[in-house]
């Protein structure tokens, strides 16, 4: 199940996978200061990458969430 967090694409009807992915993406709905701290930690994790490479990769990931029909899959996550 942890591998689902790489793609955030559980099969339709996989309630456990949907719940796990929603939990993994909960930071996107967190207060701005929590998200800023998370972003700083992610950048530190990928410090070996040049800034432009990192920025391009993050943009691709975040744009995919924006392009999806919904970021969250469970009714609970969508409401909250």
N, CA and C atoms as a LAMMPS dump frame, in Angstrom:
ITEM: TIMESTEP
0
ITEM: NUMBER OF ATOMS
240
ITEM: BOX BOUNDS ff ff ff
-5.0000000000000000e+02 5.0000000000000000e+02
-5.0000000000000000e+02 5.0000000000000000e+02
-5.0000000000000000e+02 5.0000000000000000e+02
ITEM: ATOMS id mol type element x y z
1 1 1 N 0.814 -1.2 0
2 1 2 C 0 0 0
3 1 3 C 0.852 1.255 0
4 2 1 N 1.975 1.214 0.669
5 2 2 C 2.819 2.406 0.724
6 2 3 C 3.256 2.828 -0.68
7 3 1 N 3.382 1.884 -1.571
8 3 2 C 3.771 2.219 -2.95
9 3 3 C 2.738 3.112 -3.636
10 4 1 N 1.51 3.06 -3.173
11 4 2 C 0.474 3.934 -3.744
12 4 3 C 0.808 5.406 -3.541
13 5 1 N 1.566 5.724 -2.517
14 5 2 C 1.88 7.133 -2.261
15 5 3 C 2.835 7.701 -3.307
16 6 1 N 3.426 6.845 -4.114
17 6 2 C 4.284 7.335 -5.196
18 6 3 C 3.455 7.887 -6.346
19 7 1 N 2.28 7.279 -6.571
20 7 2 C 1.451 7.702 -7.702
21 7 3 C 0.12 8.315 -7.279
22 8 1 N -0.305 8.007 -6.058
23 8 2 C -1.617 8.444 -5.572
24 8 3 C -2.72 8.033 -6.53
25 9 1 N -2.614 6.811 -7.043
26 9 2 C -3.591 6.305 -8.002
27 9 3 C -4.13 4.939 -7.581
28 10 1 N -4.868 4.899 -6.47
29 10 2 C -5.458 3.606 -6.097
30 10 3 C -6.537 3.218 -7.092
31 11 1 N -6.793 1.939 -7.176
32 11 2 C -7.863 1.472 -8.054
33 11 3 C -9.2 1.962 -7.526
34 12 1 N -10.106 2.22 -8.424
35 12 2 C -11.44 2.657 -8.045
36 12 3 C -12.062 1.628 -7.1
37 13 1 N -12.586 2.11 -5.991
38 13 2 C -13.198 1.23 -5.011
39 13 3 C -12.246 0.694 -3.97
40 14 1 N -10.957 0.966 -4.093
41 14 2 C -9.964 0.533 -3.093
42 14 3 C -10.008 1.517 -1.933
43 15 1 N -10.911 1.287 -0.99
44 15 2 C -11.119 2.233 0.105
45 15 3 C -9.855 2.428 0.943
46 16 1 N -9.131 1.355 1.19
47 16 2 C -7.901 1.488 1.972
48 16 3 C -6.876 2.323 1.222
49 17 1 N -6.715 2.062 -0.069
50 17 2 C -5.771 2.831 -0.865
51 17 3 C -6.181 4.286 -0.992
52 18 1 N -7.467 4.523 -1.169
53 18 2 C -7.967 5.898 -1.26
54 18 3 C -7.729 6.65 0.045
55 19 1 N -7.985 5.977 1.155
56 19 2 C -7.789 6.607 2.463
57 19 3 C -6.317 6.909 2.705
58 20 1 N -5.442 5.968 2.37
59 20 2 C -4.011 6.186 2.546
60 20 3 C -3.529 7.359 1.698
61 21 1 N -3.943 7.407 0.453
62 21 2 C -3.517 8.501 -0.425
63 21 3 C -4.034 9.844 0.079
64 22 1 N -5.284 9.872 0.535
65 22 2 C -5.824 11.117 1.08
66 22 3 C -5.03 11.56 2.305
67 23 1 N -4.688 10.622 3.165
68 23 2 C -3.895 10.966 4.354
69 23 3 C -2.53 11.499 3.944
70 24 1 N -1.929 10.895 2.939
71 24 2 C -0.616 11.344 2.483
72 24 3 C -0.668 12.755 1.902
73 25 1 N -1.798 13.101 1.304
74 25 2 C -1.941 14.422 0.687
75 25 3 C -2.572 15.466 1.62
76 26 1 N -2.843 15.086 2.847
77 26 2 C -3.496 16.003 3.784
78 26 3 C -2.71 17.304 3.965
79 27 1 N -1.411 17.26 3.797
80 27 2 C -0.589 18.467 3.956
81 27 3 C -1.023 19.567 2.989
82 28 1 N -1.602 19.187 1.855
83 28 2 C -2.036 20.194 0.884
84 28 3 C -3.191 21.041 1.408
85 29 1 N -3.896 20.537 2.409
86 29 2 C -5.011 21.28 3.004
87 29 3 C -4.651 21.848 4.372
88 30 1 N -3.405 21.733 4.748
89 30 2 C -2.949 22.214 6.056
90 30 3 C -2.814 23.735 6.055
91 31 1 N -2.768 24.33 7.233
92 31 2 C -2.504 25.776 7.304
93 31 3 C -1.201 26.124 6.576
94 32 1 N -1.129 27.329 6.064
95 32 2 C 0.011 27.756 5.239
96 32 3 C 1.352 27.561 5.931
97 33 1 N 1.423 27.832 7.228
98 33 2 C 2.705 27.676 7.917
99 33 3 C 3.135 26.208 7.999
100 34 1 N 2.181 25.297 8.137
101 34 2 C 2.517 23.87 8.141
102 34 3 C 2.994 23.427 6.757
103 35 1 N 2.306 23.91 5.724
104 35 2 C 2.722 23.555 4.368
105 35 3 C 4.106 24.133 4.063
106 36 1 N 4.381 25.335 4.523
107 36 2 C 5.695 25.951 4.291
108 36 3 C 6.801 25.125 4.947
109 37 1 N 6.561 24.65 6.157
110 37 2 C 7.55 23.812 6.843
111 37 3 C 7.745 22.505 6.09
112 38 1 N 6.658 21.93 5.627
113 38 2 C 6.726 20.69 4.835
114 38 3 C 7.539 20.929 3.565
115 39 1 N 7.257 22.004 2.86
116 39 2 C 7.977 22.32 1.624
117 39 3 C 9.467 22.486 1.863
118 40 1 N 9.806 23.131 2.952
119 40 2 C 11.218 23.307 3.315
120 40 3 C 11.875 21.949 3.559
121 41 1 N 11.173 21.056 4.235
122 41 2 C 11.705 19.722 4.508
123 41 3 C 11.871 18.914 3.217
124 42 1 N 10.917 19.044 2.303
125 42 2 C 11.025 18.335 1.022
126 42 3 C 12.235 18.852 0.252
127 43 1 N 12.412 20.158 0.241
128 43 2 C 13.567 20.721 -0.478
129 43 3 C 14.863 20.219 0.139
130 44 1 N 14.925 20.142 1.467
131 44 2 C 16.124 19.643 2.146
132 44 3 C 16.389 18.183 1.772
133 45 1 N 15.318 17.412 1.642
134 45 2 C 15.462 15.999 1.271
135 45 3 C 16.072 15.857 -0.12
136 46 1 N 15.781 16.805 -0.984
137 46 2 C 16.283 16.764 -2.355
138 46 3 C 17.345 17.847 -2.591
139 47 1 N 18.102 18.154 -1.567
140 47 2 C 19.119 19.205 -1.652
141 47 3 C 20.191 18.913 -2.703
142 48 1 N 20.368 17.66 -3.035
143 48 2 C 21.375 17.283 -4.021
144 48 3 C 20.988 17.702 -5.445
145 49 1 N 19.726 18.046 -5.654
146 49 2 C 19.28 18.473 -6.98
147 49 3 C 19.488 19.972 -7.167
148 50 1 N 19.865 20.389 -8.363
149 50 2 C 19.908 21.821 -8.636
150 50 3 C 18.51 22.428 -8.461
151 51 1 N 18.445 23.687 -8.089
152 51 2 C 17.172 24.339 -7.816
153 51 3 C 16.187 24.228 -8.98
154 52 1 N 16.639 24.455 -10.183
155 52 2 C 15.727 24.411 -11.329
156 52 3 C 15.166 23.01 -11.547
157 53 1 N 16.003 22.008 -11.398
158 53 2 C 15.549 20.62 -11.547
159 53 3 C 14.505 20.293 -10.492
160 54 1 N 14.776 20.7 -9.26
161 54 2 C 13.824 20.471 -8.169
162 54 3 C 12.512 21.203 -8.451
163 55 1 N 12.601 22.476 -8.819
164 55 2 C 11.395 23.277 -9.079
165 55 3 C 10.574 22.681 -10.218
166 56 1 N 11.237 22.236 -11.272
167 56 2 C 10.522 21.624 -12.394
168 56 3 C 9.801 20.354 -11.945
169 57 1 N 10.46 19.538 -11.152
170 57 2 C 9.854 18.305 -10.663
171 57 3 C 8.665 18.564 -9.754
172 58 1 N 8.812 19.498 -8.829
173 58 2 C 7.706 19.836 -7.924
174 58 3 C 6.529 20.405 -8.71
175 59 1 N 6.821 21.242 -9.688
176 59 2 C 5.761 21.82 -10.512
177 59 3 C 4.99 20.726 -11.237
178 60 1 N 5.688 19.765 -11.78
179 60 2 C 5.038 18.652 -12.477
180 60 3 C 4.122 17.878 -11.535
181 61 1 N 4.616 17.591 -10.341
182 61 2 C 3.823 16.833 -9.358
183 61 3 C 2.585 17.62 -8.946
184 62 1 N 2.772 18.863 -8.565
185 62 2 C 1.643 19.667 -8.09
186 62 3 C 0.649 19.973 -9.208
187 63 1 N 1.14 20.171 -10.424
188 63 2 C 0.243 20.421 -11.55
189 63 3 C -0.636 19.211 -11.82
190 64 1 N -0.102 18.02 -11.643
191 64 2 C -0.898 16.805 -11.842
192 64 3 C -2.074 16.769 -10.866
193 65 1 N -1.856 17.224 -9.624
194 65 2 C -2.957 17.283 -8.666
195 65 3 C -4.001 18.309 -9.107
196 66 1 N -3.55 19.441 -9.602
197 66 2 C -4.479 20.47 -10.064
198 66 3 C -5.271 20.019 -11.295
199 67 1 N -4.657 19.223 -12.133
200 67 2 C -5.305 18.763 -13.353
201 67 3 C -6.267 17.599 -13.119
202 68 1 N -6.151 16.949 -11.989
203 68 2 C -7.011 15.796 -11.686
204 68 3 C -8.441 16.272 -11.407
205 69 1 N -9.408 15.396 -11.592
206 69 2 C -10.798 15.774 -11.291
207 69 3 C -10.979 16.187 -9.829
208 70 1 N -10.206 15.575 -8.939
209 70 2 C -10.239 15.92 -7.519
210 70 3 C -8.915 15.498 -6.898
211 71 1 N -8.449 16.258 -5.921
212 71 2 C -7.214 15.889 -5.223
213 71 3 C -7.483 14.716 -4.29
214 72 1 N -8.593 14.792 -3.573
215 72 2 C -8.918 13.775 -2.578
216 72 3 C -9.965 12.818 -3.109
217 73 1 N -9.896 11.576 -2.671
218 73 2 C -10.764 10.535 -3.215
219 73 3 C -11.913 10.152 -2.301
220 74 1 N -11.738 10.318 -1.003
221 74 2 C -12.798 9.915 -0.084
222 74 3 C -13.723 11.097 0.211
223 75 1 N -14.994 10.81 0.467
224 75 2 C -15.912 11.893 0.8
225 75 3 C -15.449 12.692 2.027
226 76 1 N -14.902 12.005 3.018
227 76 2 C -14.436 12.686 4.232
228 76 3 C -13.34 13.706 3.891
229 77 1 N -12.358 13.301 3.12
230 77 2 C -11.266 14.211 2.779
231 77 3 C -11.758 15.386 1.941
232 78 1 N -12.682 15.129 1.044
233 78 2 C -13.214 16.225 0.225
234 78 3 C -13.966 17.247 1.078
235 79 1 N -14.677 16.759 2.079
236 79 2 C -15.405 17.686 2.951
237 79 3 C -14.487 18.502 3.85
238 80 1 N -13.384 17.917 4.245
239 80 2 C -12.503 18.566 5.221
240 80 3 C -11.271 19.132 4.571
